């Protein structure tokens, strides 16, 4: 009886072992199939994804300290740049992120390109309008004003250190994207919103502007300090502005300023449209290069750059369209 029982148990064990072996083979077979499928699918997914443009960081400088926290910026110098030689123009970028987010690395690609073309290029970290900081503002004041003193400090730092940087302080270009476009406009047009520790004798005026879908809103009128249309005057620095045609809400906010700007004396504004594109399109190819090519030509017309852009138009045929066409 015991022998029969042991035999039955052994047979059952063998059958169990066989099922386990087959199950293991099936699992391994399925795993291999999924693995090979993954190898096929991942490249296809990658092809369909847009990759944000980027470049290595520049040389880091601290332009101020606030409550023990450093405010830094990256400076990109042209190859072989000699600060003791003839000074060159500089372009200063302010990143986007809804006034409460983002980082200066967002414009590393653009800075790297303009440095290759002979400009000193700067991208700035500034105080963000967090909920905690906004809660400390008096009623009716926009949280957007929180970002402005640092932006103005950064511009003043560049001017104050123009000799060490090899920069012509009278040929500065303000640039920015989305919220950073708005910040660059206010910081270079509003005489208020200064940091009390900023050095005297250095204003924040600039000679030109390059703007990537600047985030202006009719709601800004509730706080005149950050409402650019109220600070837009005849003789404003010439500007080139880029928008995606499908960036409906921010185009709506931009259009009143654009209409006023076109009618002012002593200034020019160029608006170029990326058909079918939405907000922040300039962060991705081919639009990153297309906007740089247009900005390059615009700055060359003003005498800030020489020669032709070193980037190539895409073979895929995308082009920016002047708004007046």
VEXKOLPA-659062 format. One line per 3 residues: number of its first residue (from 1); for each residue z, y, x of C-alpha. Coordinates in nm, 2 decimals. Layout:
! VEXKOLPA-659062
NUM	Z Y X | ...
! end
This chain:
! VEXKOLPA-659062
1	0.00 0.00 0.00 | 0.10 0.23 0.27 | -0.22 0.14 0.47
4	-0.44 0.21 0.16 | -0.26 0.54 0.10 | -0.31 0.65 0.47
7	-0.68 0.56 0.45 | -0.72 0.76 0.13 | -0.54 1.05 0.28
10	-0.75 1.03 0.59 | -1.08 1.02 0.39 | -0.96 1.32 0.19
13	-0.88 1.50 0.52 | -1.23 1.42 0.65 | -1.39 1.55 0.33
16	-1.18 1.86 0.35 | -1.27 1.91 0.71 | -1.64 1.87 0.63
19	-1.62 2.13 0.35 | -1.43 2.36 0.58 | -1.70 2.32 0.85
22	-1.98 2.38 0.60 | -1.80 2.68 0.46 | -1.75 2.82 0.81
25	-2.12 2.77 0.88 | -2.21 2.94 0.56 | -1.98 3.23 0.64
28	-2.12 3.27 0.99 | -2.48 3.25 0.85 | -2.41 3.52 0.59
31	-2.24 3.73 0.86 | -2.54 3.70 1.08 | -2.77 3.79 0.80
34	-2.57 4.10 0.72 | -2.56 4.19 1.08 | -2.94 4.18 1.12
37	-2.98 4.37 0.79 | -2.74 4.63 0.93 | -2.96 4.66 1.24
40	-3.26 4.73 1.02 | -3.10 4.97 0.78 | -2.90 5.19 1.01
43	-3.20 5.34 1.19 | -3.36 5.41 0.85 | -3.05 5.60 0.74
46	-3.03 5.79 1.06 | -3.39 5.91 1.02 | -3.31 6.05 0.68
49	-2.99 6.24 0.80 | -3.01 6.59 0.92 | -2.82 6.65 1.25
52	-2.66 6.98 1.30 | -2.78 7.16 1.62 | -2.53 7.20 1.91
55	-2.51 7.28 2.28 | -2.24 7.26 2.55 | -1.96 7.53 2.54
58	-1.99 7.85 2.74 | -1.73 8.01 2.96 | -1.40 8.06 2.77
61	-1.23 8.40 2.77 | -0.92 8.52 2.59 | -0.99 8.85 2.42
64	-0.64 8.91 2.27 | -0.32 8.74 2.18 | -0.16 8.76 1.84
67	0.20 8.64 1.79 | 0.17 8.42 2.10 | -0.16 8.27 1.99
70	-0.47 8.31 2.20 | -0.79 8.44 2.04 | -1.08 8.31 2.25
73	-1.46 8.34 2.27 | -1.73 8.16 2.46 | -1.97 8.35 2.68
76	-2.31 8.21 2.78 | -2.46 8.38 3.08 | -2.83 8.37 3.18
79	-2.91 8.15 3.47 | -2.86 8.34 3.80 | -2.70 8.63 3.61
82	-2.55 8.88 3.85 | -2.30 9.11 3.68 | -2.33 9.37 3.96
85	-2.71 9.40 3.89 | -2.88 9.57 3.61 | -2.69 9.52 3.29
88	-2.85 9.32 3.01 | -2.81 9.33 2.63 | -2.55 9.10 2.47
91	-2.55 8.92 2.13 | -2.21 8.85 1.96 | -2.19 8.57 1.69
94	-1.94 8.52 1.42 | -1.93 8.18 1.26 | -1.92 8.10 0.89
97	-1.68 7.88 0.69 | -1.58 8.08 0.38 | -1.35 8.32 0.57
100	-1.10 8.04 0.59 | -1.26 7.77 0.80 | -1.53 7.70 1.06
103	-1.53 7.73 1.44 | -1.71 7.93 1.71 | -1.89 7.62 1.83
106	-2.12 7.66 1.52 | -2.34 7.90 1.72 | -2.34 7.73 2.05
109	-2.70 7.63 2.01 | -2.81 7.99 1.94 | -2.60 8.13 2.22
112	-2.75 7.88 2.47 | -3.10 7.97 2.37 | -3.05 8.35 2.39
115	-2.88 8.31 2.73 | -3.19 8.12 2.84 | -3.39 8.43 2.73
118	-3.19 8.67 2.94 | -2.91 8.79 2.71 | -2.54 8.74 2.75
121	-2.44 8.56 2.44 | -2.10 8.54 2.28 | -1.95 8.33 2.00
124	-1.60 8.43 1.87 | -1.29 8.27 1.72 | -1.12 8.50 1.47
127	-0.81 8.48 1.25 | -0.90 8.28 0.94 | -0.80 8.39 0.59
130	-0.57 8.10 0.50 | -0.39 8.08 0.17 | -0.06 8.16 0.34
133	-0.20 8.48 0.50 | -0.38 8.58 0.18 | -0.06 8.55 -0.02
136	0.10 8.82 0.19 | -0.17 9.08 0.09 | -0.09 9.34 -0.17
139	-0.25 9.29 -0.51 | -0.62 9.36 -0.54 | -0.69 9.33 -0.17
142	-0.95 9.08 -0.06 | -0.84 8.80 0.17 | -1.17 8.86 0.36
145	-1.02 9.16 0.53 | -0.79 8.93 0.72 | -1.08 8.83 0.95
148	-1.20 9.18 1.03 | -0.95 9.31 1.29 | -1.02 9.02 1.53
151	-1.39 9.06 1.49 | -1.36 9.43 1.59 | -1.13 9.34 1.88
154	-1.39 9.10 2.01 | -1.66 9.36 2.01 | -1.43 9.61 2.18
157	-1.34 9.35 2.44 | -1.71 9.30 2.53 | -1.76 9.67 2.56
160	-1.44 9.72 2.76 | -1.54 9.44 3.00 | -1.91 9.52 3.00
163	-1.91 9.58 3.38 | -1.75 9.25 3.46 | -1.99 9.07 3.22
166	-2.30 9.25 3.34 | -2.36 9.38 2.99 | -2.51 9.71 2.86
169	-2.25 9.82 2.60 | -2.51 10.04 2.43 | -2.73 9.74 2.36
172	-2.51 9.50 2.17 | -2.64 9.28 1.89 | -2.41 9.16 1.61
175	-2.49 8.83 1.46 | -2.34 8.58 1.22 | -2.39 8.32 0.95
178	-2.27 8.31 0.59 | -1.91 8.45 0.59 | -1.97 8.54 0.96
181	-2.27 8.74 0.86 | -2.05 8.94 0.62 | -1.78 8.98 0.89
184	-2.04 9.11 1.15 | -2.16 9.37 0.90 | -1.82 9.50 0.81
187	-1.68 9.49 1.17 | -1.98 9.71 1.28 | -1.99 9.96 1.00
190	-1.63 10.01 0.86 | -1.42 10.24 1.08 | -1.10 10.09 0.93
193	-0.94 9.75 0.95 | -0.86 9.79 1.32 | -0.59 9.60 1.51
196	-0.32 9.85 1.63 | -0.33 9.72 1.98 | -0.70 9.76 2.04
199	-0.79 9.99 2.33 | -0.89 10.35 2.25 | -1.23 10.48 2.34
202	-1.43 10.17 2.24 | -1.60 10.17 1.90 | -1.76 9.87 1.73
205	-2.11 10.01 1.68 | -2.41 9.79 1.77 | -2.78 9.84 1.82
208	-2.92 9.56 1.61 | -2.82 9.27 1.38 | -2.93 8.91 1.33
211	-2.80 8.76 1.01 | -2.82 8.41 0.87 | -2.77 8.40 0.49
214	-2.49 8.67 0.50 | -2.24 8.60 0.23 | -2.22 8.93 0.03
217	-2.09 8.94 -0.32 | -2.09 9.20 -0.60 | -1.72 9.10 -0.64
220	-1.66 9.27 -0.30 | -1.66 9.60 -0.48 | -1.30 9.54 -0.59
223	-1.20 9.61 -0.23 | -1.41 9.89 -0.08 | -1.30 9.80 0.28
226	-1.50 9.48 0.27 | -1.79 9.58 0.04 | -2.08 9.63 0.28
229	-2.30 9.81 0.04 | -2.05 10.10 0.04 | -2.07 10.12 0.42
232	-2.45 10.09 0.44 | -2.58 10.43 0.55 | -2.90 10.59 0.67
235	-2.96 10.51 1.04 | -2.80 10.16 1.01 | -2.89 9.93 1.30
238	-3.22 9.74 1.24 | -3.17 9.39 1.12 | -3.35 9.06 1.06
241	-3.20 8.84 0.78 | -3.27 8.48 0.70 | -3.22 8.30 0.36
244	-3.32 7.98 0.20 | -3.51 8.03 -0.13 | -3.26 7.80 -0.31
247	-2.95 7.98 -0.19 | -2.94 8.13 -0.53 | -2.58 8.26 -0.56
250	-2.57 8.43 -0.21 | -2.92 8.57 -0.26 | -2.79 8.73 -0.58
253	-2.51 8.89 -0.38 | -2.75 9.00 -0.10 | -3.03 9.15 -0.31
256	-2.86 9.48 -0.41 | -2.78 9.55 -0.05 | -3.14 9.46 0.05
259	-3.28 9.70 -0.21 | -3.06 9.99 -0.09 | -3.13 9.91 0.27
262	-3.51 9.93 0.22 | -3.48 10.27 0.08 | -3.27 10.43 0.35
265	-3.42 10.65 0.63 | -3.39 10.57 0.99 | -3.34 10.20 0.96
268	-3.54 9.88 0.90 | -3.45 9.54 0.76 | -3.66 9.23 0.77
271	-3.60 8.95 0.53 | -3.75 8.60 0.59 | -3.73 8.31 0.35
274	-3.72 7.93 0.41 | -3.89 7.80 0.10 | -3.70 7.51 -0.07
277	-3.40 7.54 0.15 | -3.03 7.60 0.05 | -2.73 7.77 0.21
280	-2.67 7.71 0.59 | -3.03 7.57 0.64 | -3.04 7.74 0.98
283	-2.80 7.48 1.12 | -3.06 7.21 1.11 | -3.40 7.15 1.25
286	-3.67 7.27 1.22 | -3.51 7.58 1.08 | -3.27 7.63 1.37
289	-3.57 7.68 1.60 | -3.78 7.87 1.35 | -3.50 8.13 1.29
292	-3.45 8.17 1.66 | -3.83 8.22 1.72 | -3.83 8.49 1.45
295	-3.51 8.65 1.58 | -3.66 8.64 1.94 | -3.97 8.82 1.83
298	-3.77 9.08 1.63 | -3.55 9.15 1.93 | -3.85 9.17 2.16
301	-4.00 9.44 1.93 | -3.68 9.64 1.98 | -3.70 9.60 2.35
304	-3.40 9.36 2.39 | -3.62 9.07 2.52 | -3.94 9.03 2.71
307	-4.22 8.78 2.68 | -4.27 8.52 2.41 | -4.02 8.28 2.26
310	-3.98 7.96 2.46 | -3.93 7.74 2.16 | -4.23 7.57 1.99
313	-4.33 7.59 1.62 | -4.28 7.25 1.46 | -4.59 7.03 1.41
316	-4.46 6.94 1.06 | -4.58 7.29 0.95 | -4.27 7.45 0.81
319	-4.27 7.83 0.84 | -4.05 8.13 0.74 | -4.21 8.36 0.49
322	-4.16 8.74 0.50 | -4.00 8.84 0.17 | -4.25 9.12 0.12
325	-4.55 8.88 0.11
! end
